[in-house]
Amino acid sequence: MDLLNEMQVGLAQALEFQAIFLMLAGTVLGMIVGATPGLSSGMAVAVLLPVTFGMTPLNGLIFLTSVYVSVTYGGSVTAILLNTPGAPENAATCLDGYPLTQQGRSAEAIGTAISSSVIGGTLSYIVMLVGIGAVAAVALDFGPSEIFLIAIAGVAILGAVGNGSPLKILASGAFGLLIGTIGIVPTGEWRATFNEPFLAEGVQVVPVLIGAFVVSELMEMAGRDYVVDAQVKGQQNLGNILHAFANPFRHLWTVLRSSGVGMVIGLIPAAGATLAAFASYSLTRRLSKDPDSFGKGNISGIVAAESANNACSGGALMTTLALGVPGSTTTAVLLGALTMHGLQAGPQLVYQQMPLVYGLIMAAIVSQIFMVAIAIGVGYGLSGALSVPTRILIPLLMLFSFLGAFALRNAVFDVDLMLLAGAFGYVMKRYGYSPSALVMGVILASIADNELIRMFQLFGNDWYQEFFTRPLSLCLLIVVVGGMTHRLWWRGRPSEFEIADE
């Protein structure tokens, strides 16, 4: 009964005028970002994070979550029309979406993608609604060794599933962990601050996020006239888009299976929607009676990819809120938003801030209605040609970046930090390192550092035995080490299933 009451309270909050307005605003912005190749959900949420300074925690999270979820909707449009995924998580959609465009069936592909997205997303939020309490209850039994390993797993799993050299990804994450230990430690010492008062509280996450995700990407765009220089004529037919909404129901088993894959992968720290989409696509092709038709315009391929990448968001949010460990690089930014509002994610948040948690989940469910309507408009409107001039986009995003970094503490130091992180992120990309792993390391460093210090304080010189004497710690250790060992020795992935850096 208490759970039902909390759901009712959450629904009432989600239906307030201000919450609905923020859902609409976040959805429109996210859809625009998603339909702009080269921009990602992480970039969008990082740029817009400072906008939520004056909002209540719930309204701020509703706005940012609406942006996060809707980016995947918008990204499917350019993946289908231009063979250019608007966001990394839509890369698998290109494989069958663009061939359908070449066959003059772009409207059918867009309608299928929208319908699959809303089904996968809604299912994941319903599971999150009924399951987050159980996940938080399990998390309450975690000791410092389990939390430390989960934090480390967030970086290690990026190395296991990310595109590129796993050693370079691990090195990026390890450097992020090192940067994140700067500041006053729990025992009172000042660590690597160089007598700079702005570093006493540690390296601020928001400037690093904006720099690594936004500024570094804009530096790469600076050499191009357009974000994507392509003119692809599509089939503008609203009736065909709406008619294609029934396609996922004709492949119901594929939708349910792919949504399940997406939710499970979303629960894994740092795995992300890109991996979910490719894993589901690969599984669907393997189980198909006609696997050779995939990559040539098979509707099942779109259904599998789009239901999985949207379902992943519910699992990632559940991991972020219930465990305090980001389920993806974008939810890492949402974790920063919680911290900015004075809240700490974890099982205590779920039990002590139930109106906020259930309000956010109910808002995510309600927002699916708006996302469908806006996605239909975006899909229809962009079924012609799409190109974005960088001379407009770069200055606009840089202005938001400067304002966002400065507004955090009204300090030029944070702007300098953002620019440094941006330049460093640009160099990392050029040489095959991972800015996402760097950011994940910075965010998780305080968690890992605090829990490691607790282990020293509780167990002294025998602290390392906790990893082997506690069953859950041992299982986590085996998963992390096993995943990395497998990735280091396995080099046989087909190039079409390369996982992009989110």
Secondary structure, 3 states (H helix, E strand, C coil): CHHHHHHHHHHHHHCCHHHHHHHHHHHHHHHHHHCCCCCCHHHHHHHHHHHHCCCCHHHHHHHHHHHHHHHHHHHHHHHHHHCCCCCHHHHHHHHHHHHHHHCCCHHHHHHHHHHHHHHHHHHHHHHHHHHHHHHHHHHCCCCHHHHHHHHHHHHHHHHHHCCCCHHHHHHHHHHHHHHHCCEECCCCCEECCCCCHHHCCCCCHHHHHHHHHHHHHHHHHCCCCECCCCCCCCCCCHHHHHHHHHHHHHCHHHHHHHHHHHHHHHHCCCCHHHHHHHHHHHHHHHHCCCHHHCCCCCHHHHHHHHHHHHHHHHHHHHHHHHHCCCCCHHHHHHHHHHHHCCCCCCHHHHHHCHHHHHHHHHHHHHHHHHHHHHHHHHHHHCCCCCCCEHHHHHHHHHHHHHHHHHHHHCCHHHHHHHHHHHHHHHHHHHCCCCHHHHHHHHHHHHHHHHHHHHHHHHHHHHHHHHHHHCHHHHHHHHHHHHHHHHHHHCCCCCHHHCCCCC
